[in-house]
Amino acid sequence: MKFYQMMPKIELHLHLEGAIPYDVLFDLIQKYGGDAEIKSVDDIAKKFVFRDFKHFIELWVWKNKFLREYEDFRLIAKNVALDLKSQNVKYAEIFISPSPFKRLGLSCAGIIEAVSEGFKAAGGIRISIIVDMVRDNGPAEALSTLYEIEEVRRCGIIGIGLGGSENEYPPSLFPELFEKARNMGFKTSVHSGEASGAASVDEAVKLLRPDRIGHCVRAAFDGALLKRIVESNISVELCPISNLRTGSVIAAELYPLDKFVESGINFSINTDDPKMFGNSLVDEYYLIDKKLGFGRSKTVEFILNSISGAWISVEDKKTMREEFEKEIEIIKKNETNCVKS
Ligand SMILES: [Zn+2]
């Protein structure tokens, strides 16, 4: 575990609202009058145990009740960034879903500005913003959010995502959103193959033509589809422990990473909603090394390969990879010296 804690890492599929450190969320709950079930910070972790994907969405909505002012977004952004820094995460592309907060009188632009200020206040970590549209609010709402964020794209927005209830709101509702986002110069990612099956992923590939697919786990056994994803130059954002917690995968040992590796698909390893699932990138890599049996050198390769799917320039990817390799060499050397002494 310590080895993966020290490793330089990146996150490409992480939701700001699912990564709020428990002590910060506890303070926010107290700020708004508390919740009878939550008497201590520990009670938050106990509450975040899910029966299924639907229950996860219910708890997601419960937690969001305690985000009401721009200041709250500044606070969580700063603390999420500090938390990532403490895990030696060097770069992150973080989803934020501003539209559910419009009903409180907050604007998407104002939320993005607050989040950007929070990230900057943490300092020492490079973070880009992906504005996540909520399927459940329908395509018209997603389009209106897209136009709203245009005015604050200088805050570090690099792309859009599409999350929410995958089964009820299929890809066929959102081609216009993806087309418009592309025309505006945004990168695109879609949550697909998490709660629904390979047919939904196939539809997402054909109709949305995304740059990346989040999860994709339920398409892992469809070799022909994975081949089409590779040919379409789409990267996948894998989230093993998240899929385990929401029941997409029934046992950690059964996570089909081998299928993605065999397909030659470009993938990154991510935590999704770490404070709701009780995971970290260290846990993810430890699982891959030990429980999935890939071993350390292959797992380190996966850490480096995660950089390939990042929405940064080719030069930046090259530089980041070189910096990671240098740091990894030092970590390995120190480890060898420790063993010798
Ligand atoms: Zn997600």
Residues whose N, C-alpha, C, O or C-beta is under 5 A from the ligand:
A	BS01	ZN	D272
